[in-house]
Amino acid sequence: MFIDLDDEHVIHSKKVISILDINLKKSSIKIKKLLQYKKTQNQLIGEAKTSKSIIITDDYIYYSPHSPLTLKKRFNRDEIIKKIDNY
């Protein structure tokens, strides 16, 4: 299943490692360093200014204007649909 992060980015739900609140960027040195590193590697996608969440995958980190709760609901809904389809 896929998760719509914003108007331009849709990712496969299996690739999601973590969905974090954007405010963690302000309080976590490790998150700041990870974001800086991914930016130098051109693996940071989206606009930080308008974001409410950070989505970490194996290959990229995405900023999303949707809240972590909204994305979690989408993620869980997709996983439930996938399980129903397997029956």
Solvent accessible surface area in square Angstrom, and as a share of the most:
residue,aa,sasa,rsa
1,M,69,0.31
2,F,125,0.52
3,I,2,0.01
4,D,66,0.34
5,L,1,0.01
6,D,25,0.13
7,D,151,0.78
8,E,144,0.65
9,H,46,0.21
10,V,89,0.51
11,I,14,0.07
12,H,51,0.23
13,S,2,0.01
14,K,143,0.61
15,K,104,0.44
16,V,27,0.15
17,I,106,0.54
18,S,33,0.21
19,I,42,0.21
20,L,33,0.17
21,D,60,0.31
22,I,27,0.14
23,N,85,0.44
24,L,72,0.36
25,K,55,0.23
26,K,148,0.63
27,S,89,0.58
28,S,27,0.17
29,I,119,0.60
30,K,166,0.70
31,I,26,0.13
32,K,85,0.36
33,K,129,0.55
34,L,60,0.30
35,L,11,0.05
36,Q,117,0.52
37,Y,123,0.47
38,K,27,0.11
39,K,138,0.58
40,T,103,0.60
41,Q,87,0.39
42,N,130,0.67
43,Q,52,0.23
44,L,39,0.20
45,I,41,0.21
46,G,40,0.38
47,E,111,0.50
48,A,37,0.29
49,K,187,0.79
50,T,96,0.56
51,S,13,0.08
52,K,113,0.48
53,S,0,0.00
54,I,1,0.00
55,I,1,0.00
56,I,25,0.13
57,T,9,0.05
58,D,105,0.54
59,D,73,0.38
60,Y,83,0.31
61,I,1,0.00
62,Y,22,0.08
63,Y,15,0.06
64,S,0,0.00
65,P,55,0.35
66,H,51,0.23
67,S,36,0.23
68,P,29,0.18
69,L,111,0.55
70,T,51,0.29
71,L,0,0.00
72,K,111,0.47
73,K,126,0.53
74,R,54,0.20
75,F,54,0.23
76,N,60,0.31
77,R,133,0.49
78,D,10,0.05
79,E,43,0.19
80,I,100,0.51
81,I,69,0.35
82,K,58,0.24
83,K,130,0.55
84,I,111,0.56
85,D,97,0.50
86,N,115,0.59
87,Y,224,0.85
